[in-house]
């Protein structure tokens, strides 16, 4: 028993019951005497709210009515609509009227659209809000608007997209009407109404009643009704609401609030003392402990500060979390060092020592032939190559810097292999500042210059970069020697290729770094055929600079 009574939950519940039970009794007693008064107040409030809503919409609809009548009876700008439908002036007047009605909708947000019907041409079209009258609803409405009746009466047309109120005005050759999306109207009118309240529109001429909601009108037994007529059209807005639920709810809520206020006034000092002792002081100590950690005191641990079981659990969990976090931090640091060491080793494995030896031979040959300017350019490009290649492999680089490095490497190799290859680039200027892993392009250009060169022709190497939404798509292609199917499968399987010249870790390391940078979001594939060249395709996410 003591184990349960020591909990914070029990203490708060006890205090709540101590306050709420007397308050509830007092509230119920007060609500009995104020039942009728509260009911009348709520009834008057609902009627006032309805009157205000209808008057607001009446003002808007009256403006629409006046404007449409002005167009029909005084504005001769659209008299050309009397002409044949194929005529230029007819089409021009049709466009002008459509633009006029489109502009009109910006002044009357209640209206969802307008329709125009030209009698002699049997031509009907609509100007509408696309979010409220989609194309399917437009076609359905145009087929069912009652254009053949001598007197225009408001009506409701229902389709899959919802219910629409139609009302129009006409002169001797033209009819213009407005369309109101009742689903939108219902959403606006329901503001401030109860969940069980029912809104309908009653048409005085036909006696038809339309439910402003989905489905048929619910059962109205046990409901009271209020209504208000629109002045612009013979339609009444009706509100049905449950009498007992409404009046009991309003009375209980208002009187309970008044009674609780009086009762709580006497219990506030007791409540504050209890909250401070059971909750505020322990929480302040927890907050102070967190602040110690934020200030860098990671060796701080919470001492016992409360006998409440929940706070004892917090104390133990907090201290355990700090111990665990410290261990994780040490492990993460060790893993980071190990990863950086592995990346450095793998990157350095890519730098072929033969390149340095061959480059020294080239320098010797150029010096022997006293080609001072060529030696200067060659050694400058060689120094740029090694400076870039030995950078931190865990940092992103821009496409521009990577391509400059590829060009530097190409210039070094072209001294050794003149007229053996040519590198072309298809990269938009707007992609030059995109971030990519270093050496991801150079590695495959280097492979093409080392293994794809053919003695019978100058091979072409293509570097292509595109951005598709949030993905970068990179391709490095050549028309050189190509690879056999077995070697391609071995490379795609993530195996290190080994032959008489040793291990070739370039492609393996590129795949590994792609997974390290992007995880499962990166895609890599190679297609190649003997004698027809090799194509390398990579796809990875765009990184914000």
Beta strands, then each sheet from edge to edge (+ up, - down):
strand 1: 113-118
strand 2: 123-128
strand 3: 155-159
strand 4: 162-170
strand 5: 174-181
strand 6: 198-203
strand 7: 209-211
strand 8: 223-229
strand 9: 235-242
strand 10: 396-398
strand 11: 421-427
strand 12: 435-437
strand 13: 459-468
strand 14: 471-478
strand 15: 497-499
strand 16: 502-504
strand 17: 523-529
strand 18: 533-541
sheet 1: 2+ 1- 5+ 4- 3+
sheet 2: 7+ 6- 9+ 8-
sheet 3: 10+ 12-
sheet 4: 11+ 13+ 14- 18+ 17-
sheet 5: 15+ 16-
end
